[in-house]
Amino acid sequence: MGAMADYLDRIAETEERARELEAQLLDPELARQPGQYQKVAKALGALRPMLETGARYKQVKVDLEDSRGILDEGDAELAELARAEVAELEAELQELDGQLAELLRPKDPNDDKNVVLEIRAGTGGDEAALFAADLFRMYGRYADQLGWKVDPLSSSETPGGGFKEMIALVSGDGAWARLKCERGVHRVQRVPTTEAQGRIHTSTVTVAVMPEAEEVDLEIHPNDLRIDVMRAGGPGGQSVNTTDSAVRIVHIPTGVVVQCQDEKSQHKNKAKAMTVLRSRLLDFEIQRAADERASQRRSQVGSGERSEKIRTYNFPQSRVTDHRAGVTLHKLESIMEGELAPLLDAVASQVAAQEEADREAG
């Protein structure tokens, strides 16, 4: 009974918050601030699942009390119908109870954001660059399954078809929620095509996953930026184009540097570079806050530290091992084709359990 009373209180709080946000949206002053209006509308939209589930929860409780009341009236025929209704309503109430528990669990405020995905070849030379390209294709296929869109923002290719670096914007519902735990070092063990004696080589690729930062998420002062334009160049020094279209942006306070040259338009390259810069700065703030919270405790399991080896792809054994979740799957080929759900679900469960333990310990 205590849990139900607590849910009713939380439902009432959500309804009150929704009324406040609706009142703000009706304020003419807010309409003159497009960024803030969008932010308030998004916050109201995020409350919808809780509002709808809460409304049903309250109605089922009322219906259940009515049906139980009929059982006490002594009419045998009505009582038989009421008993069936009580059973159905109790089952629905239990299901709603679980839904509310999930909705009330602390959420990552960035879960609904798009993702800026950065993949970089680490140790292993050309083989690392080829695996970086393989990982980019893997994430692209996973995105296709979910109806997400992948837009390359910047890339640095190698003559053999690999990537020294690939930066892309992944857009779609829940992109950050699903991909945020992919950040870290991905290790590959396989025989390179150039290896004449069939020896297995070990290479690494670093993956960074950052929530796309909208302009309302943080303010970047123009005076804090140094913007340079230059002529773009391709692999092996070959010219991409003959105009000064490549753009390099330096955020002076943090030293963060972003360069984009894939487009022939300087304006488009600058826009893409700003997208990456905003996301890196937002990610920097998120990581700083997380480090402060976890400074005295936490085992770093699934923390997403970029130096952390999170997964090994062993091609000779068709084996993929996620070191955080303790999961090994002998289905490497399907995983490289984008069948990532089993791995991502296992990691998400592990991270959620760790966060819950942290909250209880804190």
N, C-alpha and C positions, 0 to 999 in steps of 0.2 A: 504493500500500500504506500510505503514511503517513496518508492521509486516512481509510482504513478503521480503522487503529489508533486514530486520534484519536476517531472515532465510537464505538468500543468503550469507550474511556475515559469519554466523555460519557454513554453509555448506563448504564455502571456507576455513575457519579455520580448520575444521575437515579434509578436503582433504590435506591441508598442513601438518597437524600433521601426517597423515597416510604416506605421502611421507617421512617424517623424520624417522618414525619408520621402514619403509621398507628399507631405506638406512642403518639404524643401523643393521638390520638383515643380510644385505649383507656384513657387515664389518667382516673380518676374526677374528679380535681380540675378537669380541663379542662371536663368536662360541666357543672360548676357555673358556668361562665363562658360563657353562650350566645353572646356576641359573638365571643369568641376561638375557641370551637368552630367556629362558622360560618367564621371566617377560615382555620383550619387545614384544614377540609374543602374549602373552595374552592381552597386551594393544592394539595391532593392531587388534586383533580379536574383542575386545570390541567396536571398531569403526565401524565394518561392518554394523550393522543395520542403523546407521546414514548415512554412505556412500551410501548404497543402496537406502534408502528413499530419501536422498538428490538428488541423480542422477535422480530418477524418478520425483521428484518435479521440478527440472530444465527443464526436457524434457516436462513435462505437461505445464509448463509456456510458453515455446517456441511454442508448438502445439496450445495452446490457443490463442496466439497472431496471429499466422498464420490464424486460423479459423475466428477470428474476422476481420482480414484484408479482407478475402473473402466476408464478409457481406457488405463491402463498395464498392465492385467492380461492383454491379448492375446486376449481372447475377442471375435471379430469381431461376433457378434450383439449381445452386451451393449454393446460399444463403440458400435455404431450408436445404440442407445437412449440411452446415456450422452451422446453428442454432442448429441442433441436436447435432453436435459435441461439440459446445460451451457449451451446457447444460451438456453433459456428462463430459467434461473436467473440468468445474467449480465444479461439484459435486466431482470429484476425487481430485481436488486441495484442496477443503475444508477438505476432509478426510485426505489427506497428511499433511495439516496444523495441524490437531489434532495430527497426529502421530509424527510430528516434535516437537510439544509442549511437548509431553510426553517424547520423547528422549532427549530433552534439559533440562528437569527438573533435578535439582541436584540429583545425585544418591549416594547411600551408596556404597563406593568402595568395600565393602565386600559382596555385594548381591549375587555374583556368587560362594561364598565359600561354602564348606561343613560345617557342624555344629557339635560341641561337645556338646551333651545334657547331663546335669546332673540333676537327679531327686533325692530328698532327703526327707525322712519322717520328718515332723515337729511335732507339738503338736498332741497328740492323740494316742500315743503308737502303739499297733499292728494294729489298724484301719488305722492309718496314713501310716504305712508300706504297708498295703494291697492296699490302694488307690494309693500309689506310683507305685505299680506294675500295677494297672489299667491304670494309666496315661501312663506308658511306653508302654503298649499294645495299647492304643489309638493312640499314636504317631507312633507306628510301623504299625498300619493298615492304617493310613493316608499316611505314606511313601510308603506302598505297592501300594496304588492307583496311586501314581505319578511315580512309577517305581524307587523309591529311594532305597538305600541299608542301612540297619541298622546293625552296627557291635558293639556288647558290648565290652567295653574296661575294665571295672572294675565293680564289684558288691559286695554288702554285703546283703545277704539274711537273712530272719528271718524264724524260724521253721514253721510258718504258711503259707509260700508261698509269703510273702511280701518282700519289699526291704527297708532296712535302707537307701541304696544308690545304684543308678544305673547310670553308666556313659557309654555313647555310642557315636559312630561316625555315623552321618547321612550324607550319600553321595548322591548327586543328583543335577540336575540343579535347581538353585533358592532356595536351602535349607535354606540358611541364610535369604534371602529376605522373605520367608514365615514363618519362625519359630522365627525370632529374637524378636518378640513382645510377645512371650510366657513366657519370664522370669518374675518371680515374685512368689507370694504366691497364690496357688490354694486351695480353701477351699471346703471341702465336708461335706454335711449334710445328714446322713442316719442312719438307724438302723443296728448296727453291728450284725453279725450272732450269736455272743455270748450273745447278750442282751436279757435276758429272758422276760423283761417287755415291750419290744417294744419301748423303749425311743430312741429318735433321738440324736445322738452324732455329735459333730462338730470337725473335724480334719483338719489339714493343711499339705500341701506338697509344698516344695520349688523347683521351676524349674529354672535352669540356662541354658542359651543358649549362646554359644560362637562360633565365626567363627573359623574354623580350621586354624591354623597358619602353613604356609609352612616355610621351612628353610630360604627362601629369604625374608620373612616378618619381621623377627627380628633375631638378633644375640644373642646367648646365649653363654657366655664364660664358658668353662669347669671348670675354677677355681671358678666360682660362684655356682657350684653344689656340694652337698654332696650326694653321692649315697650309700645306705645301702642295703644289701641283707639279707634275713632272711627266715625262714621256714614259708610256708603259713599255715593258719588255716581256718577252715570252721565254719558254724553256730554251736553254742553250744560247741565250742572248739575242734570239731572233726578235724582230720588232713586231709588236702587236698592232700598233698604229703609229701614225706620224704626227699626232697632235699631243699637246700637253693635257691628257685626259686623266692620268692616274692621280689619285688624291691620297695624301698622307695627313692624318690628323693626330696631333699630340695633345693630350690632356695634361697641361702643365702641372697642376697640383699633385697628381698621382703618378705622372710619368707614363700613363697608358698610351700606347701607340697603335693606331689602326691604319692599314693601307688597303685600298681597293683600286683595281685596275681592269677588271673584267669587262666593263662597259666602255663603249667608245665615247660616251657622253661624260664630261667632267661633272655635270650636275647629278647624273645618276650614280656615279661612283661616290660622290660626296654624301648623297642620301644613304647609300648602303653603308658607308663607313660610319655615319652617325648612328645608324641602327645598331651596329656592332659595338660602338663606343658606349652608347647608353646602356646596353645590356651588360657589358663588362663592368661598368661602374655600379649598376644595381647589384650585380653578382658580388662585387667587392663588398658592398654594404651588408648583403645577406650573410656572407661568410664571416665578416667581422663580428656581426651580432651573434652568429652561431658559435664562434670561437669564445666570445665572452661568456655565453651561457654554459659552455662545456669546459671552461678552463680548468676547473678543479675536479671534474669527474668525467665519466664516459670513456668507453673503451675504443672509440673510433670505428666500431663495426658499422660499415655502410655509411660512413661520414661523408664520403665523396671527396676526400683529400686527393688532390690531383697527382700526388706522388704514390698513391696507394694502388697496389696491383689488385685489381678487382676480379679479373676473369682470365682464364687460360683456354685457348682454342688449340687443341691437339689434333692435327689433321691425320697423322698416321693411324690413330686410334678412333677417329671420328668422335672425339670426346670434347665436351665443353664443360668446364668447371667454374662455377661462381664461388669465389673464396669467401664472400661475406655471408651468403645464405647457406653455404655448405651443400650445394646442390651440384650433382654431376649428371649430365645427360649425354647419352651416346647417340646423338642425332645432329651432329654438326652440320651436315649438308642442309637439312631443313631450317636450322637456325640461321645459317648464312643466306637462306632464301627469305628471311624475314619472319620466321615463326618464333618470335621472341616472347610471346605471352607467358609460357611456363617459367622462363627465367625471371622476367620482370615481376611476375606475381610472387615468386619465392623471395626475391629481394625485398619487395614492398612489405611482405609479411614480417620479414626479419627486422627491417628498419622500424616498422610500426611497433613491434614488440620491444625493441630497444628504447624507443622514445617513451613508451608507456612505463618502462622500468625507470627511465630517467625522471619522469614526472613523479612517480611514487617515491623515488629516492630523494627528490628535491623538496 
